[in-house]
Amino acid sequence: MQLAELGHTHPQIPELLAYFTQDNQQYLVQEFIDGQNLADELENNGAFNEDQIIALLNSLLPVLQLVHDKQVIHRDIKPENIIRRNDGELVLVDFGAAKTVKPTALSVTGTVIGTQGYTSPEQAIGKASFASDIYSLGVTCLNLLTQKQPWELFDVEEGKWVWRNYLTSPVSDNLSQVLDKMIEGATKRRYQSAIEVLQALNTHLPEQPTSVPSDDNLSSEKGVDYTRLRDLLKARNWKEANYETYLVMLKVVGRKEGDWIRDSELLNFPCTDLRTIDSLWVQYSKGRFGFSVQKKIYLSVGGKPDGNYYEKFGDRVGWRVKQSWLNWTQVTFDTTAPVGHLPVSRFRLQAVMEMIATAWGVCLGALLSPGCL
């Protein structure tokens, strides 16, 4: 069952504990997520601003892409079905309306299901597709931005959305265009995949201040050439870039392929090289991957130089799912991975996964001073 598999593969999807049929009704028992749903958050805190919506989309779109890659349509995305866990991570819940499909069956009419206002036109007539979830997520964003119900944001006489009339804070042209395309009534004019939305969302964002090295300034204290790493990351070849990161880090500490870096060498890793590697990862992943991203997560779970927070850290970056550490074949080498998932050490994955987070905890904890990251 795809739903059971989904819950085991991503920390932002609740685990399916059981499913059964009783009195001709189907029931799902899913993991309890301790937190507050976005409908309650909206009521308590008021309308979201642009930064909050962008953060929401950057968090949930990779999750939605994973769901669709497993040939599952959620069919009931709305603020009530997005929970912000107590650690701040957003979780997509309530897969009770979800539908598993075969690619050849997407055009077949099925059961009408969903929530009024958030349901796309095609889903309302029983023809839900992956783009239907994109529509529902877009309408969810409108609700959060305006604190108005979807039917209040659509002019039936003109046949168009008028959500801009109800904004409480300004929204950039780029985000406005992305949202408009997410909620297009015609599926052919809508985004066809969550990754497509993610790319459009981040294409025109203002660049964040960071020490990204230029083509002519791939700095290294040890004379290491970072050209290949830059080119692999630029091409979004995450798996090869991850291995290249391992190779260049070995060169920095004077070791060869097949060896591994000791904790003492991590603690004394040259700051210039660390910044170069990190800034390349951050730049080409648009802030999703990199050592500095991992450092922020490590700090957010209370991490200190003693490395005693490796389990919480592993949970947040997706190295540990449902209290079990991943093996190497389960690492996700694309942007559907949780924030901070990459880079990761293959050697330590093959040994004991806990050692990765412990080592990174020690390393990142030792680098908390502003000198490096």
C-alpha positions in Angstrom: 0.0 0.0 0.0 1.5 3.3 -1.1 0.3 5.2 1.9 2.1 2.9 4.3 5.3 3.4 2.3 4.9 7.2 2.2 4.8 7.4 6.0 8.1 5.5 6.3 9.9 7.7 3.7 9.5 11.3 4.8 9.3 13.0 8.2 6.7 15.4 7.0 4.2 12.7 6.3 2.5 10.8 9.3 3.1 7.1 9.5 0.2 4.8 8.6 -0.2 2.6 11.7 -3.2 0.5 10.5 -6.1 0.4 8.0 -9.3 -1.7 8.1 -12.9 -1.9 6.9 -15.9 -1.9 9.3 -19.6 -1.7 8.3 -18.6 -1.0 4.7 -16.5 2.0 5.9 -12.7 2.3 5.4 -10.6 3.6 8.3 -7.0 4.7 8.5 -5.0 5.0 11.8 -2.2 7.4 11.4 0.6 8.7 13.7 -0.4 11.5 16.0 1.3 14.8 15.1 1.8 17.1 18.1 1.3 20.6 17.0 -1.2 23.2 15.6 -2.9 23.1 12.3 -2.7 26.2 10.1 -6.4 27.0 10.3 -5.9 27.4 14.1 -2.7 29.3 13.6 -4.4 31.7 11.2 -7.2 32.3 13.7 -4.7 32.9 16.6 -2.0 34.9 14.8 -3.8 36.5 11.9 -3.0 36.5 8.1 0.4 35.2 6.9 2.8 37.5 5.1 4.8 36.7 1.9 7.8 35.3 3.7 5.6 32.8 5.6 3.9 31.7 2.4 7.2 31.2 0.6 8.5 29.2 3.5 5.3 27.1 3.5 5.6 26.4 -0.2 9.3 25.6 0.0 8.6 23.2 2.8 5.5 21.4 1.4 6.1 21.3 -2.4 9.0 18.7 -2.1 6.7 16.6 0.1 3.9 16.9 -2.4 6.2 15.9 -5.2 7.2 12.8 -3.3 3.5 11.9 -2.8 2.8 12.3 -6.5 5.9 10.3 -7.4 4.3 7.4 -5.5 1.2 7.9 -7.7 -0.9 9.2 -4.8 -3.2 12.2 -5.0 -4.0 13.7 -1.6 -7.3 15.3 -2.7 -7.9 17.3 0.5 -5.2 19.8 1.0 -6.4 22.7 3.2 -5.1 24.6 6.2 -6.7 22.1 8.6 -4.7 19.3 7.1 -1.3 21.0 7.5 0.1 20.8 11.0 3.0 22.8 12.3 4.8 20.4 14.7 6.1 21.8 17.9 9.6 21.8 16.4 8.3 24.1 13.6 8.3 21.6 10.8 5.1 21.5 8.6 3.4 18.1 8.2 0.8 17.1 5.6 -1.8 15.1 7.3 -5.2 13.3 6.7 -4.6 11.0 3.8 -8.1 9.6 4.3 -9.3 11.1 1.0 -6.1 10.1 -0.9 -6.3 8.2 -4.1 -3.7 5.9 -5.6 -3.7 6.0 -9.4 -2.0 4.5 -12.4 -0.7 6.9 -14.9 -3.0 5.5 -17.6 -6.0 6.0 -15.3 -5.7 9.7 -14.5 -8.4 10.6 -17.0 -10.9 8.1 -15.6 -13.8 9.7 -13.7 -13.9 8.6 -10.1 -15.5 9.5 -6.7 -16.1 13.2 -6.0 -14.3 14.0 -2.7 -12.6 17.0 -1.1 -13.5 20.2 0.7 -15.7 22.9 -0.8 -13.7 25.9 -2.0 -10.4 24.1 -2.0 -11.4 21.5 -4.6 -10.3 22.1 -8.2 -12.9 22.2 -11.0 -11.8 18.9 -12.4 -11.8 17.2 -9.0 -15.3 18.5 -8.3 -16.5 16.3 -11.3 -14.5 13.2 -10.2 -11.4 13.8 -12.4 -8.7 14.6 -9.9 -5.2 14.7 -11.1 -1.8 15.6 -9.5 -2.5 19.2 -10.6 -5.6 19.2 -8.4 -3.4 19.1 -5.3 -1.4 22.0 -6.6 -4.7 23.9 -7.0 -5.7 23.1 -3.4 -2.4 24.2 -2.1 -2.6 27.4 -4.0 -6.1 28.2 -2.5 -4.7 27.3 0.9 -2.1 30.0 0.4 -4.8 32.5 -0.5 -6.8 31.7 2.6 -3.7 32.1 4.8 -2.7 35.4 3.1 -6.2 37.0 3.3 -7.9 35.2 6.3 -10.9 34.9 3.9 -12.7 31.7 2.8 -12.1 30.7 -0.8 -15.6 31.5 -2.0 -15.1 35.1 -0.8 -12.0 35.4 -3.0 -13.7 34.4 -6.3 -16.0 36.7 -8.2 -18.6 34.5 -9.8 -20.0 37.3 -12.0 -16.6 38.0 -13.5 -15.4 34.4 -13.3 -12.1 35.4 -11.8 -10.1 35.4 -8.5 -10.0 38.7 -6.6 -7.8 37.7 -3.8 -5.5 40.7 -4.1 -8.4 42.9 -2.9 -8.2 41.3 0.5 -4.5 41.3 1.2 -3.4 42.6 4.6 0.3 42.9 3.6 2.0 43.4 0.2 2.9 40.4 -2.1 5.6 40.5 -4.8 4.7 40.1 -8.5 6.7 36.8 -8.5 4.7 35.2 -5.8 1.4 36.6 -7.2 2.1 35.1 -10.6 3.0 31.7 -9.0 -0.2 31.7 -7.0 -2.3 32.7 -10.0 -0.9 29.8 -12.0 -1.5 27.3 -9.2 -5.2 28.2 -9.1 -5.9 28.3 -12.8 -9.2 26.7 -13.5 -8.0 24.9 -16.6 -5.5 22.1 -15.8 -3.5 22.8 -18.9 -2.8 26.3 -17.8 -1.9 25.2 -14.3 1.5 23.9 -13.1 1.8 20.2 -13.9 4.1 19.3 -11.0 5.1 20.5 -7.6 8.7 20.7 -8.7 7.7 23.1 -11.5 6.0 25.3 -8.9 9.1 25.2 -6.7 11.4 26.2 -9.5 9.1 29.1 -10.5 8.9 30.2 -6.9 12.6 30.4 -6.4 13.7 31.6 -9.9 13.2 35.3 -9.2 13.8 35.5 -5.5 16.3 38.2 -4.5 19.7 36.6 -3.8 20.5 36.1 -0.2 23.8 37.6 1.1 26.2 34.8 1.2 29.9 34.2 0.6 29.3 32.4 -2.7 32.6 32.0 -4.5 32.7 33.1 -8.1 34.0 31.0 -11.0 37.5 32.5 -10.4 37.4 32.4 -6.6 36.9 28.8 -5.5 39.1 29.4 -2.5 41.1 26.8 -0.8 43.8 26.9 1.9 45.1 23.6 0.7 45.1 24.1 -3.0 42.1 21.9 -3.7 40.3 22.4 -7.0 36.5 22.9 -6.5 35.6 23.3 -10.2 34.1 19.8 -10.6 32.0 20.2 -7.4 30.7 23.5 -8.7 29.8 22.0 -12.0 28.0 19.0 -10.6 25.9 21.2 -8.2 25.1 23.6 -11.0 23.8 20.7 -13.0 21.8 19.6 -10.0 23.6 16.2 -10.0 23.2 15.8 -6.3 24.4 12.3 -5.9 27.7 12.8 -7.8 28.1 16.2 -6.0 27.7 14.5 -2.7 30.5 12.0 -3.5 32.7 14.8 -4.9 32.2 16.6 -1.6 33.6 13.5 0.1 36.6 13.4 -2.2 37.5 17.1 -1.9 37.2 17.0 1.9 39.6 14.0 1.9 42.0 16.0 -0.1 41.8 18.9 2.3 42.9 16.7 5.2 45.5 14.8 3.2 43.7 11.5 2.8 42.8 9.4 -0.3 39.6 7.9 -1.7 38.4 4.9 0.3 39.5 6.5 3.6 37.4 8.6 5.9 37.8 11.8 7.9 38.4 11.5 11.6 36.5 13.7 14.1 39.6 15.6 15.0 40.2 16.5 11.4 36.6 17.7 11.1 37.1 19.9 14.1 40.2 21.4 12.5 38.9 21.6 9.0 40.1 24.9 7.3 37.4 27.5 7.4 38.2 28.8 3.9 37.5 25.3 2.4 34.5 24.7 4.5 33.0 28.0 3.4 33.7 27.3 -0.2 32.1 23.9 -0.1 29.1 25.1 1.9 28.4 28.2 -0.2 28.4 26.1 -3.4 25.8 23.7 -1.9 23.7 26.6 -0.6 23.8 28.5 -3.8 22.9 25.8 -6.2 20.3 24.2 -3.9 18.7 27.6 -3.4 19.3 27.3 0.4 18.0 23.8 0.8 21.3 21.9 1.3 24.7 22.7 2.8 26.7 22.6 6.1 25.4 26.0 7.2 21.8 24.8 6.6 22.6 21.7 8.8 24.2 24.0 11.4 21.0 26.1 11.7 19.0 22.9 12.1 21.4 21.6 14.7 21.1 24.8 16.7 17.3 24.8 16.4 17.1 21.4 18.2 19.3 22.6 21.0 22.5 21.2 19.7 25.8 21.9 21.5 29.4 20.8 20.9 28.9 17.6 22.9 27.0 16.0 20.0 24.3 14.7 22.2 21.5 15.9 19.9 22.2 13.5 17.0 18.8 11.8 17.1 16.8 15.1 17.0 19.1 16.4 14.3 18.8 13.1 12.3 15.0 13.4 12.6 15.0 16.9 11.2 17.2 16.3 8.2 15.6 13.0 7.3 18.5 10.7 8.2 16.3 9.1 10.8 12.6 8.3 10.0 10.1 7.0 12.5 13.0 6.3 15.0 15.0 4.2 12.4 18.2 5.3 10.8 18.3 5.2 7.0 20.7 3.0 5.0 22.6 4.4 2.0 20.0 3.2 -0.5 17.3 5.3 1.3 19.1 8.6 1.0 17.2 11.0 -1.3 19.4 12.7 -3.9 16.9 15.3 -5.1 15.1 18.4 -3.9 12.2 16.4 -2.5 14.5 15.6 0.4 14.0 17.4 3.7 15.9 20.6 4.2 19.5 19.8 5.3 19.4 16.2 4.0 22.6 16.8 2.0 25.6 16.5 2.0 25.9 13.2 3.9 28.8 10.8 4.4 28.4 7.4 2.6 31.1 5.7 4.7 29.3 6.4 7.9 26.0 5.5 6.5 27.4 2.1 5.7 28.8 1.7 9.2 26.4 3.1 11.8 24.0 5.9 10.8 24.0 7.4 14.2 27.7 8.1 13.9 27.0 10.5 11.1 24.8 12.8 13.1 27.1 12.5 16.1 30.1 13.4 14.0 28.3 16.3 12.3 27.0 17.3 15.7 30.5 17.5 17.1 31.8 19.2 13.9 28.9 21.7 13.6 28.9 22.4 17.3 32.6 23.2 17.2 31.9 25.7 14.3 29.3 27.7 16.1 31.6 30.7 16.3 31.2 33.1 13.4 34.7 32.3 12.2 33.6 29.6 9.7 29.9 29.2 8.9 
